[in-house]
């Protein structure tokens, strides 16, 4: 099992489904400092007042704005221009991963996912960020 490169990496997850929120908290709380919010505006408020090392963004948030819209808003903030952002989505059709990467996501994880897959993509993104000199 790979040890986390930073046990206190701060992650902001945007997820509107309460079951998935509980799952994310359960899977991540022992390795990361995780904050979970349900809406785009909550995420923008959190991002403005805190520093995060990585974003986990649900794509279909059941609102007018999507996770893609949120990512574009976050990228307008200087400190988050290059912060890793993982798309958590039920969109798993051919081409969806590429479409989301073209929209600016640095990682992709389709639902349902395993603990190993979730930890793997997070560590890959954090290690990539560190190796590029942040």
Secondary structure, 3 states (H helix, E strand, C coil): CCCCCCCCCEEEEECCCHHHHHHHHHHHCCCCEEEEECCHHHHHHHHHHCCCCEEEEECCCCCCCCHHHHHHHHHCCHHHCCCEEEEEECCCCCCHHHHHHHCCCCEEEECCCCHHHHHHHHHHHHHHHHHCCC
